[in-house]
Amino acid sequence: MNALSGGFKHLLEMCELIDTPSQSTKGQILDALAELVAEKGFETVSLRDITNKARVNVAAVNYHFGSKDKLVDCLVARCIQLVNSERIRLLDLAESQLADGPLDLDIVLDAFFRPFYSQVSGESCSLNLYAKLMGRMISNFHEGLPEEVVPQFQETAARFTQALQLALPDVPEESIIWGLHFSYGAMAHTLVYGSVLKQVSHGRSGTPTDEEVLQKMIEFCRKGLEGGAQRA
């Protein structure tokens, strides 16, 4: 299945995210917003800050994006595209290497979680920036996701729901869907508030590497998903 839906692909093309964004005016504006948000968060970044950073005028933002809100939607799209495309690539790769039968549950969960540490690390979407994006979406949960990115989330969720159903044939689909939702929540909370854990535990949580945190998350979510069979 193509990881990019028609509407989402159109949004990426509009933002010039499929090509080389940093070489275009649109890309300069997006890069400026990304850097400012990573440093300050969304609430304190003004349109003037963005235009000064990108060395463009307000008319350029309006011309290329239509509004500041649409500009923010494009930034969200850029980060989401990096993560979800890598998720699908890893899942496709794992399935292609399997002769027959379902994937191991840990492999599916690894493909779901790992892109946050492997893809959210470059100039286009740093881990700090993605944490800010996640925090913004969590704080504004009543507004939902930008409409343009919903189809791609739906496609990714469908692929992973199917893979999890094959790995856990005794778990009802409804439990799989909720389990995937809770797993995403665990990951989002860890990204946004991971540093708080060390503070509130007075250091007793240790200093695990990103890979060790990833494995802890996989173990935790695997047990939760497997528990769905007992509740069925």
PEDA-V712250 format. One record per residue. RES is the residue in three letters. SS is DSSP state (H for helix, E for strand, C for the rest). PSI is psi in whole degrees, -180 to 180 (999 if undefined). BURIAL is + if it has 16 or more other ideal C-beta (glycine too) atoms within 10 Angstrom, else -. Layout:
((RES | SS | PSI | BURIAL) (RES | SS | PSI | BURIAL))
This chain:
((MET | C | 136 | -) (ASN | C | 130 | -) (ALA | C | -12 | +) (LEU | C | 118 | +) (SER | C | 166 | +) (GLY | H | -48 | -) (GLY | H | -40 | -) (PHE | H | -40 | +) (LYS | H | -39 | +) (HIS | H | -41 | -) (LEU | H | -43 | +) (LEU | H | -41 | +) (GLU | H | -39 | -) (MET | H | -38 | +) (CYS | C | -1 | +) (GLU | C | 45 | +) (LEU | C | -17 | +) (ILE | C | -27 | -) (ASP | C | -122 | -) (THR | C | 87 | -) (PRO | H | -34 | +) (SER | H | -17 | -) (GLN | H | -4 | -) (SER | C | 163 | -) (THR | H | -42 | +) (LYS | H | -44 | +) (GLY | H | -39 | +) (GLN | H | -41 | +) (ILE | H | -44 | +) (LEU | H | -43 | +) (ASP | H | -40 | +) (ALA | H | -45 | +) (LEU | H | -43 | +) (ALA | H | -45 | +) (GLU | H | -42 | +) (LEU | H | -43 | +) (VAL | H | -41 | +) (ALA | H | -35 | +) (GLU | H | -43 | -) (LYS | H | -20 | -) (GLY | C | 172 | -) (PHE | C | -39 | +) (GLU | C | -32 | -) (THR | C | -4 | -) (VAL | C | 120 | +) (SER | C | 167 | -) (LEU | H | -36 | -) (ARG | H | -42 | -) (ASP | H | -44 | -) (ILE | H | -48 | +) (THR | H | -36 | +) (ASN | H | -43 | -) (LYS | H | -41 | +) (ALA | H | -10 | +) (ARG | C | 47 | -) (VAL | C | 172 | +) (ASN | C | 170 | -) (VAL | H | -34 | -) (ALA | H | -33 | -) (ALA | H | -40 | +) (VAL | H | -46 | +) (ASN | H | -37 | -) (TYR | H | -46 | -) (HIS | H | -29 | +) (PHE | H | -23 | +) (GLY | C | -35 | -) (SER | C | 167 | -) (LYS | H | -38 | +) (ASP | H | -42 | -) (LYS | H | -35 | +) (LEU | H | -45 | +) (VAL | H | -41 | +) (ASP | H | -39 | +) (CYS | H | -36 | +) (LEU | H | -43 | +) (VAL | H | -44 | +) (ALA | H | -40 | +) (ARG | H | -45 | +) (CYS | H | -42 | +) (ILE | H | -40 | +) (GLN | H | -41 | +) (LEU | H | -47 | +) (VAL | H | -52 | +) (ASN | H | -35 | +) (SER | H | -40 | +) (GLU | H | -36 | +) (ARG | H | -49 | +) (ILE | H | -39 | +) (ARG | H | -46 | -) (LEU | H | -39 | +) (LEU | H | -44 | +) (ASP | H | -44 | -) (LEU | H | -46 | -) (ALA | H | -42 | +) (GLU | H | -35 | +) (SER | H | -26 | -) (GLN | C | -5 | -) (LEU | C | 126 | -) (ALA | C | -54 | -) (ASP | C | 169 | -) (GLY | C | 174 | -) (PRO | C | 158 | +) (LEU | C | 152 | +) (ASP | C | 142 | -) (LEU | H | -41 | +) (ASP | H | -33 | -) (ILE | H | -41 | +) (VAL | H | -46 | +) (LEU | H | -36 | +) (ASP | H | -43 | +) (ALA | H | -31 | +) (PHE | H | -41 | +) (PHE | H | -39 | +) (ARG | C | -37 | +) (PRO | H | -24 | +) (PHE | H | -22 | +) (TYR | H | -24 | -) (SER | H | -33 | -) (GLN | C | -36 | +) (VAL | C | 69 | +) (SER | C | -4 | -) (GLY | C | -171 | -) (GLU | C | -32 | -) (SER | C | -34 | +) (CYS | C | 90 | +) (SER | C | 161 | +) (LEU | H | -39 | +) (ASN | H | -42 | -) (LEU | H | -45 | +) (TYR | H | -37 | +) (ALA | H | -40 | +) (LYS | H | -42 | +) (LEU | H | -44 | +) (MET | H | -44 | +) (GLY | H | -39 | +) (ARG | H | -44 | +) (MET | H | -36 | +) (ILE | H | -44 | -) (SER | H | -25 | -) (ASN | C | 37 | -) (PHE | H | -29 | -) (HIS | H | -20 | -) (GLU | H | -16 | -) (GLY | C | -177 | -) (LEU | C | 157 | -) (PRO | C | 135 | +) (GLU | H | -36 | -) (GLU | H | -24 | +) (VAL | H | -8 | +) (VAL | H | -46 | -) (PRO | H | -38 | +) (GLN | H | -37 | +) (PHE | H | -39 | -) (GLN | H | -43 | -) (GLU | H | -44 | +) (THR | H | -44 | +) (ALA | H | -39 | +) (ALA | H | -42 | -) (ARG | H | -45 | +) (PHE | H | -32 | +) (THR | H | -44 | -) (GLN | H | -45 | +) (ALA | H | -39 | +) (LEU | H | -36 | +) (GLN | H | -39 | +) (LEU | H | -36 | -) (ALA | H | -26 | +) (LEU | C | 69 | +) (PRO | C | -19 | -) (ASP | C | -3 | -) (VAL | C | 128 | +) (PRO | C | 152 | -) (GLU | H | -41 | -) (GLU | H | -41 | -) (SER | H | -37 | +) (ILE | H | -45 | +) (ILE | H | -45 | -) (TRP | H | -38 | -) (GLY | H | -40 | +) (LEU | H | -39 | +) (HIS | H | -47 | -) (PHE | H | -36 | -) (SER | H | -42 | +) (TYR | H | -40 | +) (GLY | H | -41 | -) (ALA | H | -42 | -) (MET | H | -45 | +) (ALA | H | -44 | +) (HIS | H | -41 | -) (THR | H | -40 | +) (LEU | H | -44 | +) (VAL | H | -39 | +) (TYR | H | 14 | -) (GLY | H | -39 | -) (SER | H | -22 | -) (VAL | H | -31 | -) (LEU | H | -45 | -) (LYS | H | -38 | -) (GLN | H | -49 | -) (VAL | H | -23 | -) (SER | C | 3 | -) (HIS | C | 36 | -) (GLY | C | -4 | -) (ARG | C | -13 | -) (SER | C | -9 | -) (GLY | C | -171 | -) (THR | C | 64 | -) (PRO | C | 151 | -) (THR | C | 170 | -) (ASP | H | -41 | -) (GLU | H | -40 | -) (GLU | H | -39 | -) (VAL | H | -42 | +) (LEU | H | -45 | +) (GLN | H | -36 | -) (LYS | H | -41 | -) (MET | H | -43 | +) (ILE | H | -45 | +) (GLU | H | -45 | -) (PHE | H | -48 | -) (CYS | H | -32 | +) (ARG | H | -45 | +) (LYS | H | -38 | -) (GLY | H | -43 | -) (LEU | H | -43 | +) (GLU | H | -31 | -) (GLY | H | -17 | -) (GLY | H | -28 | +) (ALA | H | -35 | -) (GLN | H | -27 | -) (ARG | H | -12 | -) (ALA | C | 999 | -))
